């Protein structure tokens, strides 16, 4: 199942409409860019990264409902954890390079 199809399922969009699909594809791109900004690197949204995928879908839900500013407030803790996760990863990678 594609990311678009999963998002449509998450948003309970059961109808087929090219305009809706285009809108949702744009929303997916926007949400991915927002989360990339918080993480500091591009994220992978597959079955190994369920937390990131859930955060992506929640961000899309807020964008779809024209309330992105509420997403940043309601998911502030998750966004901080996302940034921290990838900051620690970057520190670990830099430490490994320094040790070599």
PDB file as gemmi writes it, atoms N, CA and C in Angstrom:
CRYST1    1.000    1.000    1.000  90.00  90.00  90.00 P 1                      
ATOM      1  N   UNK A   1       0.855  -1.173   0.000  1.00  0.00           N  
ATOM      2  CA  UNK A   1       0.000   0.000   0.000  1.00  0.00           C  
ATOM      3  C   UNK A   1       0.903   1.239   0.000  1.00  0.00           C  
ATOM      4  N   UNK A   2       0.588   2.175  -0.856  1.00  0.00           N  
ATOM      5  CA  UNK A   2       1.388   3.392  -0.944  1.00  0.00           C  
ATOM      6  C   UNK A   2       1.107   4.300   0.249  1.00  0.00           C  
ATOM      7  N   UNK A   3       2.009   5.240   0.462  1.00  0.00           N  
ATOM      8  CA  UNK A   3       1.841   6.197   1.553  1.00  0.00           C  
ATOM      9  C   UNK A   3       0.557   7.006   1.363  1.00  0.00           C  
ATOM     10  N   UNK A   4       0.251   7.362   0.112  1.00  0.00           N  
ATOM     11  CA  UNK A   4      -0.984   8.087  -0.176  1.00  0.00           C  
ATOM     12  C   UNK A   4      -2.205   7.254   0.196  1.00  0.00           C  
ATOM     13  N   UNK A   5      -2.208   5.995  -0.163  1.00  0.00           N  
ATOM     14  CA  UNK A   5      -3.338   5.119   0.178  1.00  0.00           C  
ATOM     15  C   UNK A   5      -3.476   4.948   1.690  1.00  0.00           C  
ATOM     16  N   UNK A   6      -2.342   4.818   2.380  1.00  0.00           N  
ATOM     17  CA  UNK A   6      -2.392   4.711   3.841  1.00  0.00           C  
ATOM     18  C   UNK A   6      -2.948   5.984   4.463  1.00  0.00           C  
ATOM     19  N   UNK A   7      -2.539   7.143   3.929  1.00  0.00           N  
ATOM     20  CA  UNK A   7      -3.050   8.418   4.438  1.00  0.00           C  
ATOM     21  C   UNK A   7      -4.547   8.526   4.204  1.00  0.00           C  
ATOM     22  N   UNK A   8      -5.005   8.166   3.015  1.00  0.00           N  
ATOM     23  CA  UNK A   8      -6.440   8.217   2.728  1.00  0.00           C  
ATOM     24  C   UNK A   8      -7.210   7.321   3.698  1.00  0.00           C  
ATOM     25  N   UNK A   9      -6.672   6.153   3.981  1.00  0.00           N  
ATOM     26  CA  UNK A   9      -7.302   5.255   4.934  1.00  0.00           C  
ATOM     27  C   UNK A   9      -7.323   5.887   6.326  1.00  0.00           C  
ATOM     28  N   UNK A  10      -6.232   6.492   6.742  1.00  0.00           N  
ATOM     29  CA  UNK A  10      -6.134   7.139   8.050  1.00  0.00           C  
ATOM     30  C   UNK A  10      -7.141   8.279   8.180  1.00  0.00           C  
ATOM     31  N   UNK A  11      -7.336   9.028   7.095  1.00  0.00           N  
ATOM     32  CA  UNK A  11      -8.261  10.158   7.106  1.00  0.00           C  
ATOM     33  C   UNK A  11      -9.699   9.750   6.783  1.00  0.00           C  
ATOM     34  N   UNK A  12      -9.940   8.460   6.605  1.00  0.00           N  
ATOM     35  CA  UNK A  12     -11.261   7.932   6.251  1.00  0.00           C  
ATOM     36  C   UNK A  12     -11.789   8.514   4.945  1.00  0.00           C  
ATOM     37  N   UNK A  13     -10.898   8.679   3.986  1.00  0.00           N  
ATOM     38  CA  UNK A  13     -11.292   9.136   2.659  1.00  0.00           C  
ATOM     39  C   UNK A  13     -11.491   7.882   1.814  1.00  0.00           C  
ATOM     40  N   UNK A  14     -12.750   7.567   1.544  1.00  0.00           N  
ATOM     41  CA  UNK A  14     -13.086   6.325   0.863  1.00  0.00           C  
ATOM     42  C   UNK A  14     -13.414   6.514  -0.605  1.00  0.00           C  
ATOM     43  N   UNK A  15     -13.544   7.759  -1.039  1.00  0.00           N  
ATOM     44  CA  UNK A  15     -13.906   8.032  -2.420  1.00  0.00           C  
ATOM     45  C   UNK A  15     -12.660   8.205  -3.277  1.00  0.00           C  
ATOM     46  N   UNK A  16     -12.838   7.972  -4.565  1.00  0.00           N  
ATOM     47  CA  UNK A  16     -11.758   8.153  -5.538  1.00  0.00           C  
ATOM     48  C   UNK A  16     -11.987   9.467  -6.266  1.00  0.00           C  
ATOM     49  N   UNK A  17     -11.015  10.375  -6.145  1.00  0.00           N  
ATOM     50  CA  UNK A  17     -11.111  11.667  -6.793  1.00  0.00           C  
ATOM     51  C   UNK A  17      -9.697  12.168  -7.057  1.00  0.00           C  
ATOM     52  N   UNK A  18      -9.417  12.477  -8.306  1.00  0.00           N  
ATOM     53  CA  UNK A  18      -8.079  12.909  -8.695  1.00  0.00           C  
ATOM     54  C   UNK A  18      -7.674  14.201  -7.974  1.00  0.00           C  
ATOM     55  N   UNK A  19      -8.600  15.120  -7.824  1.00  0.00           N  
ATOM     56  CA  UNK A  19      -8.317  16.377  -7.131  1.00  0.00           C  
ATOM     57  C   UNK A  19      -7.947  16.155  -5.672  1.00  0.00           C  
ATOM     58  N   UNK A  20      -8.666  15.255  -5.018  1.00  0.00           N  
ATOM     59  CA  UNK A  20      -8.365  14.929  -3.625  1.00  0.00           C  
ATOM     60  C   UNK A  20      -6.992  14.285  -3.514  1.00  0.00           C  
ATOM     61  N   UNK A  21      -6.697  13.368  -4.441  1.00  0.00           N  
ATOM     62  CA  UNK A  21      -5.385  12.709  -4.425  1.00  0.00           C  
ATOM     63  C   UNK A  21      -4.259  13.729  -4.609  1.00  0.00           C  
ATOM     64  N   UNK A  22      -4.426  14.670  -5.514  1.00  0.00           N  
ATOM     65  CA  UNK A  22      -3.408  15.703  -5.739  1.00  0.00           C  
ATOM     66  C   UNK A  22      -3.228  16.559  -4.493  1.00  0.00           C  
ATOM     67  N   UNK A  23      -4.328  16.917  -3.869  1.00  0.00           N  
ATOM     68  CA  UNK A  23      -4.265  17.717  -2.637  1.00  0.00           C  
ATOM     69  C   UNK A  23      -3.530  16.951  -1.549  1.00  0.00           C  
ATOM     70  N   UNK A  24      -3.850  15.684  -1.377  1.00  0.00           N  
ATOM     71  CA  UNK A  24      -3.215  14.878  -0.346  1.00  0.00           C  
ATOM     72  C   UNK A  24      -1.733  14.644  -0.636  1.00  0.00           C  
ATOM     73  N   UNK A  25      -1.374  14.494  -1.903  1.00  0.00           N  
ATOM     74  CA  UNK A  25       0.044  14.352  -2.254  1.00  0.00           C  
ATOM     75  C   UNK A  25       0.811  15.621  -1.881  1.00  0.00           C  
ATOM     76  N   UNK A  26       0.214  16.773  -2.127  1.00  0.00           N  
ATOM     77  CA  UNK A  26       0.835  18.039  -1.730  1.00  0.00           C  
ATOM     78  C   UNK A  26       0.955  18.156  -0.220  1.00  0.00           C  
ATOM     79  N   UNK A  27      -0.078  17.719   0.482  1.00  0.00           N  
ATOM     80  CA  UNK A  27      -0.055  17.744   1.944  1.00  0.00           C  
ATOM     81  C   UNK A  27       1.031  16.813   2.478  1.00  0.00           C  
ATOM     82  N   UNK A  28       1.165  15.637   1.878  1.00  0.00           N  
ATOM     83  CA  UNK A  28       2.216  14.705   2.288  1.00  0.00           C  
ATOM     84  C   UNK A  28       3.595  15.338   2.141  1.00  0.00           C  
ATOM     85  N   UNK A  29       3.829  15.990   1.019  1.00  0.00           N  
ATOM     86  CA  UNK A  29       5.121  16.636   0.787  1.00  0.00           C  
ATOM     87  C   UNK A  29       5.364  17.727   1.823  1.00  0.00           C  
ATOM     88  N   UNK A  30       4.353  18.530   2.065  1.00  0.00           N  
ATOM     89  CA  UNK A  30       4.476  19.610   3.054  1.00  0.00           C  
ATOM     90  C   UNK A  30       4.756  19.045   4.443  1.00  0.00           C  
ATOM     91  N   UNK A  31       4.027  18.022   4.846  1.00  0.00           N  
ATOM     92  CA  UNK A  31       4.231  17.418   6.168  1.00  0.00           C  
ATOM     93  C   UNK A  31       5.610  16.775   6.270  1.00  0.00           C  
ATOM     94  N   UNK A  32       6.056  16.103   5.207  1.00  0.00           N  
ATOM     95  CA  UNK A  32       7.394  15.516   5.204  1.00  0.00           C  
ATOM     96  C   UNK A  32       8.450  16.596   5.391  1.00  0.00           C  
ATOM     97  N   UNK A  33       8.288  17.729   4.718  1.00  0.00           N  
ATOM     98  CA  UNK A  33       9.244  18.831   4.858  1.00  0.00           C  
ATOM     99  C   UNK A  33       9.239  19.403   6.267  1.00  0.00           C  
ATOM    100  N   UNK A  34       8.071  19.509   6.866  1.00  0.00           N  
ATOM    101  CA  UNK A  34       7.971  20.006   8.238  1.00  0.00           C  
ATOM    102  C   UNK A  34       8.711  19.076   9.195  1.00  0.00           C  
ATOM    103  N   UNK A  35       8.473  17.779   9.074  1.00  0.00           N  
ATOM    104  CA  UNK A  35       9.120  16.825   9.975  1.00  0.00           C  
ATOM    105  C   UNK A  35      10.612  16.710   9.709  1.00  0.00           C  
ATOM    106  N   UNK A  36      11.022  16.843   8.458  1.00  0.00           N  
ATOM    107  CA  UNK A  36      12.449  16.860   8.128  1.00  0.00           C  
ATOM    108  C   UNK A  36      13.121  18.039   8.815  1.00  0.00           C  
ATOM    109  N   UNK A  37      12.437  19.176   8.832  1.00  0.00           N  
ATOM    110  CA  UNK A  37      12.976  20.348   9.513  1.00  0.00           C  
ATOM    111  C   UNK A  37      13.184  20.106  11.003  1.00  0.00           C  
ATOM    112  N   UNK A  38      12.255  19.425  11.634  1.00  0.00           N  
ATOM    113  CA  UNK A  38      12.394  19.124  13.055  1.00  0.00           C  
ATOM    114  C   UNK A  38      13.479  18.082  13.307  1.00  0.00           C  
ATOM    115  N   UNK A  39      13.545  17.057  12.459  1.00  0.00           N  
ATOM    116  CA  UNK A  39      14.508  15.977  12.658  1.00  0.00           C  
ATOM    117  C   UNK A  39      15.919  16.382  12.243  1.00  0.00           C  
ATOM    118  N   UNK A  40      16.018  17.281  11.281  1.00  0.00           N  
ATOM    119  CA  UNK A  40      17.331  17.668  10.781  1.00  0.00           C  
ATOM    120  C   UNK A  40      17.832  16.779   9.664  1.00  0.00           C  
ATOM    121  N   UNK A  41      17.008  15.857   9.239  1.00  0.00           N  
ATOM    122  CA  UNK A  41      17.335  14.981   8.111  1.00  0.00           C  
ATOM    123  C   UNK A  41      16.059  14.362   7.561  1.00  0.00           C  
ATOM    124  N   UNK A  42      16.137  13.900   6.322  1.00  0.00           N  
ATOM    125  CA  UNK A  42      14.974  13.270   5.695  1.00  0.00           C  
ATOM    126  C   UNK A  42      14.627  11.986   6.441  1.00  0.00           C  
ATOM    127  N   UNK A  43      13.353  11.773   6.655  1.00  0.00           N  
ATOM    128  CA  UNK A  43      12.884  10.597   7.389  1.00  0.00           C  
ATOM    129  C   UNK A  43      12.378   9.535   6.428  1.00  0.00           C  
ATOM    130  N   UNK A  44      12.362   8.323   6.914  1.00  0.00           N  
ATOM    131  CA  UNK A  44      11.827   7.193   6.156  1.00  0.00           C  
ATOM    132  C   UNK A  44      10.517   6.800   6.822  1.00  0.00           C  
ATOM    133  N   UNK A  45       9.483   6.643   6.020  1.00  0.00           N  
ATOM    134  CA  UNK A  45       8.160   6.334   6.565  1.00  0.00           C  
ATOM    135  C   UNK A  45       7.742   4.931   6.133  1.00  0.00           C  
ATOM    136  N   UNK A  46       8.378   3.930   6.722  1.00  0.00           N  
ATOM    137  CA  UNK A  46       8.009   2.554   6.413  1.00  0.00           C  
ATOM    138  C   UNK A  46       7.668   1.841   7.715  1.00  0.00           C  
ATOM    139  N   UNK A  47       7.535   0.540   7.648  1.00  0.00           N  
ATOM    140  CA  UNK A  47       7.099  -0.220   8.819  1.00  0.00           C  
ATOM    141  C   UNK A  47       8.146  -0.227   9.932  1.00  0.00           C  
ATOM    142  N   UNK A  48       9.401   0.147   9.625  1.00  0.00           N  
ATOM    143  CA  UNK A  48      10.425   0.187  10.662  1.00  0.00           C  
ATOM    144  C   UNK A  48      10.399   1.499  11.440  1.00  0.00           C  
ATOM    145  N   UNK A  49       9.677   2.479  10.932  1.00  0.00           N  
ATOM    146  CA  UNK A  49       9.617   3.802  11.553  1.00  0.00           C  
ATOM    147  C   UNK A  49       8.165   4.197  11.824  1.00  0.00           C  
ATOM    148  N   UNK A  50       7.460   3.369  12.552  1.00  0.00           N  
ATOM    149  CA  UNK A  50       6.033   3.607  12.792  1.00  0.00           C  
ATOM    150  C   UNK A  50       5.768   4.909  13.543  1.00  0.00           C  
ATOM    151  N   UNK A  51       6.649   5.287  14.459  1.00  0.00           N  
ATOM    152  CA  UNK A  51       6.448   6.537  15.209  1.00  0.00           C  
ATOM    153  C   UNK A  51       6.494   7.726  14.270  1.00  0.00           C  
ATOM    154  N   UNK A  52       7.478   7.741  13.375  1.00  0.00           N  
ATOM    155  CA  UNK A  52       7.594   8.834  12.422  1.00  0.00           C  
ATOM    156  C   UNK A  52       6.419   8.846  11.448  1.00  0.00           C  
ATOM    157  N   UNK A  53       5.975   7.673  11.031  1.00  0.00           N  
ATOM    158  CA  UNK A  53       4.836   7.597  10.116  1.00  0.00           C  
ATOM    159  C   UNK A  53       3.568   8.108  10.787  1.00  0.00           C  
ATOM    160  N   UNK A  54       3.356   7.756  12.040  1.00  0.00           N  
ATOM    161  CA  UNK A  54       2.182   8.239  12.763  1.00  0.00           C  
ATOM    162  C   UNK A  54       2.225   9.752  12.893  1.00  0.00           C  
ATOM    163  N   UNK A  55       3.387  10.295  13.195  1.00  0.00           N  
ATOM    164  CA  UNK A  55       3.541  11.742  13.309  1.00  0.00           C  
ATOM    165  C   UNK A  55       3.292  12.407  11.954  1.00  0.00           C  
ATOM    166  N   UNK A  56       3.743  11.786  10.873  1.00  0.00           N  
ATOM    167  CA  UNK A  56       3.486  12.295   9.523  1.00  0.00           C  
ATOM    168  C   UNK A  56       1.988  12.347   9.246  1.00  0.00           C  
ATOM    169  N   UNK A  57       1.283  11.266   9.544  1.00  0.00           N  
ATOM    170  CA  UNK A  57      -0.152  11.219   9.280  1.00  0.00           C  
ATOM    171  C   UNK A  57      -0.916  12.221  10.150  1.00  0.00           C  
ATOM    172  N   UNK A  58      -0.475  12.385  11.390  1.00  0.00           N  
ATOM    173  CA  UNK A  58      -1.120  13.376  12.251  1.00  0.00           C  
ATOM    174  C   UNK A  58      -0.884  14.783  11.719  1.00  0.00           C  
ATOM    175  N   UNK A  59       0.320  15.052  11.263  1.00  0.00           N  
ATOM    176  CA  UNK A  59       0.619  16.361  10.668  1.00  0.00           C  
ATOM    177  C   UNK A  59      -0.254  16.585   9.435  1.00  0.00           C  
ATOM    178  N   UNK A  60      -0.379  15.573   8.606  1.00  0.00           N  
ATOM    179  CA  UNK A  60      -1.237  15.667   7.413  1.00  0.00           C  
ATOM    180  C   UNK A  60      -2.685  15.935   7.808  1.00  0.00           C  
ATOM    181  N   UNK A  61      -3.148  15.283   8.857  1.00  0.00           N  
ATOM    182  CA  UNK A  61      -4.528  15.477   9.326  1.00  0.00           C  
ATOM    183  C   UNK A  61      -4.762  16.928   9.720  1.00  0.00           C  
ATOM    184  N   UNK A  62      -3.815  17.509  10.411  1.00  0.00           N  
ATOM    185  CA  UNK A  62      -3.952  18.902  10.828  1.00  0.00           C  
ATOM    186  C   UNK A  62      -3.879  19.843   9.622  1.00  0.00           C  
ATOM    187  N   UNK A  63      -2.981  19.569   8.684  1.00  0.00           N  
ATOM    188  CA  UNK A  63      -2.901  20.404   7.479  1.00  0.00           C  
ATOM    189  C   UNK A  63      -4.202  20.293   6.698  1.00  0.00           C  
ATOM    190  N   UNK A  64      -4.701  19.071   6.527  1.00  0.00           N  
ATOM    191  CA  UNK A  64      -5.937  18.822   5.776  1.00  0.00           C  
ATOM    192  C   UNK A  64      -7.108  19.596   6.376  1.00  0.00           C  
ATOM    193  N   UNK A  65      -7.093  19.746   7.698  1.00  0.00           N  
ATOM    194  CA  UNK A  65      -8.171  20.444   8.395  1.00  0.00           C  
ATOM    195  C   UNK A  65      -7.837  21.910   8.691  1.00  0.00           C  
ATOM    196  N   UNK A  66      -6.821  22.439   8.002  1.00  0.00           N  
ATOM    197  CA  UNK A  66      -6.427  23.853   8.120  1.00  0.00           C  
ATOM    198  C   UNK A  66      -6.132  24.267   9.554  1.00  0.00           C  
ATOM    199  N   UNK A  67      -5.413  23.428  10.281  1.00  0.00           N  
ATOM    200  CA  UNK A  67      -5.094  23.772  11.669  1.00  0.00           C  
ATOM    201  C   UNK A  67      -3.662  23.378  12.028  1.00  0.00           C  
ATOM    202  N   UNK A  68      -2.722  23.654  11.122  1.00  0.00           N  
ATOM    203  CA  UNK A  68      -1.329  23.283  11.352  1.00  0.00           C  
ATOM    204  C   UNK A  68      -0.780  23.901  12.633  1.00  0.00           C  
ATOM    205  N   UNK A  69      -1.187  25.134  12.943  1.00  0.00           N  
ATOM    206  CA  UNK A  69      -0.683  25.783  14.155  1.00  0.00           C  
ATOM    207  C   UNK A  69      -1.043  24.985  15.405  1.00  0.00           C  
ATOM    208  N   UNK A  70      -2.167  24.296  15.394  1.00  0.00           N  
ATOM    209  CA  UNK A  70      -2.554  23.451  16.525  1.00  0.00           C  
ATOM    210  C   UNK A  70      -1.699  22.183  16.595  1.00  0.00           C  
ATOM    211  N   UNK A  71      -1.272  21.679  15.453  1.00  0.00           N  
ATOM    212  CA  UNK A  71      -0.397  20.503  15.436  1.00  0.00           C  
ATOM    213  C   UNK A  71       0.877  20.790  16.214  1.00  0.00           C  
ATOM    214  N   UNK A  72       1.467  21.939  15.955  1.00  0.00           N  
ATOM    215  CA  UNK A  72       2.724  22.293  16.617  1.00  0.00           C  
ATOM    216  C   UNK A  72       2.545  22.405  18.124  1.00  0.00           C  
ATOM    217  N   UNK A  73       1.378  22.813  18.567  1.00  0.00           N  
ATOM    218  CA  UNK A  73       1.093  22.916  20.000  1.00  0.00           C  
ATOM    219  C   UNK A  73       0.777  21.533  20.577  1.00  0.00           C  
ATOM    220  N   UNK A  74      -0.127  20.813  19.934  1.00  0.00           N  
ATOM    221  CA  UNK A  74      -0.586  19.527  20.457  1.00  0.00           C  
ATOM    222  C   UNK A  74       0.464  18.424  20.377  1.00  0.00           C  
ATOM    223  N   UNK A  75       1.401  18.540  19.437  1.00  0.00           N  
ATOM    224  CA  UNK A  75       2.424  17.511  19.259  1.00  0.00           C  
ATOM    225  C   UNK A  75       3.813  18.045  19.582  1.00  0.00           C  
ATOM    226  N   UNK A  76       3.872  19.101  20.372  1.00  0.00           N  
ATOM    227  CA  UNK A  76       5.153  19.705  20.733  1.00  0.00           C  
ATOM    228  C   UNK A  76       6.112  18.710  21.372  1.00  0.00           C  
ATOM    229  N   UNK A  77       5.626  17.916  22.283  1.00  0.00           N  
ATOM    230  CA  UNK A  77       6.492  16.938  22.957  1.00  0.00           C  
ATOM    231  C   UNK A  77       7.038  15.915  21.963  1.00  0.00           C  
ATOM    232  N   UNK A  78       6.190  15.436  21.052  1.00  0.00           N  
ATOM    233  CA  UNK A  78       6.625  14.456  20.064  1.00  0.00           C  
ATOM    234  C   UNK A  78       7.648  15.068  19.103  1.00  0.00           C  
ATOM    235  N   UNK A  79       7.465  16.344  18.757  1.00  0.00           N  
ATOM    236  CA  UNK A  79       8.408  17.010  17.862  1.00  0.00           C  
ATOM    237  C   UNK A  79       9.756  17.217  18.546  1.00  0.00           C  
ATOM    238  N   UNK A  80       9.735  17.511  19.830  1.00  0.00           N  
ATOM    239  CA  UNK A  80      10.988  17.640  20.584  1.00  0.00           C  
ATOM    240  C   UNK A  80      11.690  16.283  20.661  1.00  0.00           C  
ATOM    241  N   UNK A  81      10.924  15.221  20.905  1.00  0.00           N  
ATOM    242  CA  UNK A  81      11.503  13.878  20.955  1.00  0.00           C  
ATOM    243  C   UNK A  81      12.082  13.480  19.602  1.00  0.00           C  
ATOM    244  N   UNK A  82      11.416  13.863  18.526  1.00  0.00           N  
ATOM    245  CA  UNK A  82      11.920  13.574  17.184  1.00  0.00           C  
ATOM    246  C   UNK A  82      13.258  14.261  16.970  1.00  0.00           C  
ATOM    247  N   UNK A  83      13.325  15.541  17.312  1.00  0.00           N  
ATOM    248  CA  UNK A  83      14.579  16.285  17.168  1.00  0.00           C  
ATOM    249  C   UNK A  83      15.670  15.656  18.034  1.00  0.00           C  
ATOM    250  N   UNK A  84      15.341  15.302  19.256  1.00  0.00           N  
ATOM    251  CA  UNK A  84      16.327  14.713  20.162  1.00  0.00           C  
ATOM    252  C   UNK A  84      16.833  13.373  19.626  1.00  0.00           C  
ATOM    253  N   UNK A  85      15.939  12.572  19.094  1.00  0.00           N  
ATOM    254  CA  UNK A  85      16.320  11.259  18.559  1.00  0.00           C  
ATOM    255  C   UNK A  85      17.372  11.407  17.478  1.00  0.00           C  
ATOM    256  N   UNK A  86      17.171  12.327  16.568  1.00  0.00           N  
ATOM    257  CA  UNK A  86      18.104  12.474  15.468  1.00  0.00           C  
ATOM    258  C   UNK A  86      19.334  13.285  15.856  1.00  0.00           C  
ATOM    259  N   UNK A  87      19.234  14.106  16.883  1.00  0.00           N  
ATOM    260  CA  UNK A  87      20.408  14.811  17.405  1.00  0.00           C  
ATOM    261  C   UNK A  87      21.355  13.818  18.063  1.00  0.00           C  
ATOM    262  N   UNK A  88      20.803  12.888  18.837  1.00  0.00           N  
ATOM    263  CA  UNK A  88      21.615  11.855  19.478  1.00  0.00           C  
ATOM    264  C   UNK A  88      22.253  10.976  18.418  1.00  0.00           C  
ATOM    265  N   UNK A  89      21.513  10.648  17.386  1.00  0.00           N  
ATOM    266  CA  UNK A  89      22.048   9.833  16.296  1.00  0.00           C  
ATOM    267  C   UNK A  89      23.234  10.549  15.648  1.00  0.00           C  
ATOM    268  N   UNK A  90      23.114  11.841  15.414  1.00  0.00           N  
ATOM    269  CA  UNK A  90      24.198  12.611  14.799  1.00  0.00           C  
ATOM    270  C   UNK A  90      25.419  12.650  15.703  1.00  0.00           C  
ATOM    271  N   UNK A  91      25.208  12.803  17.007  1.00  0.00           N  
ATOM    272  CA  UNK A  91      26.320  12.817  17.958  1.00  0.00           C  
ATOM    273  C   UNK A  91      27.013  11.464  17.959  1.00  0.00           C  
ATOM    274  N   UNK A  92      26.249  10.372  17.966  1.00  0.00           N  
ATOM    275  CA  UNK A  92      26.827   9.024  17.941  1.00  0.00           C  
ATOM    276  C   UNK A  92      27.645   8.815  16.672  1.00  0.00           C  
ATOM    277  N   UNK A  93      27.136   9.232  15.532  1.00  0.00           N  
ATOM    278  CA  UNK A  93      27.858   9.069  14.269  1.00  0.00           C  
ATOM    279  C   UNK A  93      29.147   9.891  14.275  1.00  0.00           C  
ATOM    280  N   UNK A  94      29.110  11.100  14.824  1.00  0.00           N  
ATOM    281  CA  UNK A  94      30.311  11.927  14.904  1.00  0.00           C  
ATOM    282  C   UNK A  94      31.334  11.320  15.857  1.00  0.00           C  
ATOM    283  N   UNK A  95      30.881  10.718  16.932  1.00  0.00           N  
ATOM    284  CA  UNK A  95      31.787  10.082  17.878  1.00  0.00           C  
ATOM    285  C   UNK A  95      32.473   8.890  17.242  1.00  0.00           C  
ATOM    286  N   UNK A  96      31.758   8.121  16.449  1.00  0.00           N  
ATOM    287  CA  UNK A  96      32.344   6.974  15.762  1.00  0.00           C  
ATOM    288  C   UNK A  96      33.403   7.425  14.783  1.00  0.00           C  
ATOM    289  N   UNK A  97      33.163   8.517  14.072  1.00  0.00           N  
ATOM    290  CA  UNK A  97      34.130   9.029  13.105  1.00  0.00           C  
ATOM    291  C   UNK A  97      35.378   9.519  13.838  1.00  0.00           C  
ATOM    292  N   UNK A  98      35.202  10.172  14.982  1.00  0.00           N  
ATOM    293  CA  UNK A  98      36.334  10.695  15.755  1.00  0.00           C  
ATOM    294  C   UNK A  98      37.215   9.583  16.310  1.00  0.00           C  
ATOM    295  N   UNK A  99      36.605   8.448  16.645  1.00  0.00           N  
ATOM    296  CA  UNK A  99      37.343   7.336  17.218  1.00  0.00           C  
ATOM    297  C   UNK A  99      38.201   6.619  16.189  1.00  0.00           C  
ATOM    298  N   UNK A 100      37.877   6.733  14.929  1.00  0.00           N  
ATOM    299  CA  UNK A 100      38.586   6.007  13.867  1.00  0.00           C  
ATOM    300  C   UNK A 100      39.860   6.652  13.530  1.00  0.00           C  
TER     301      UNK A 100                                                      
END                                                                             
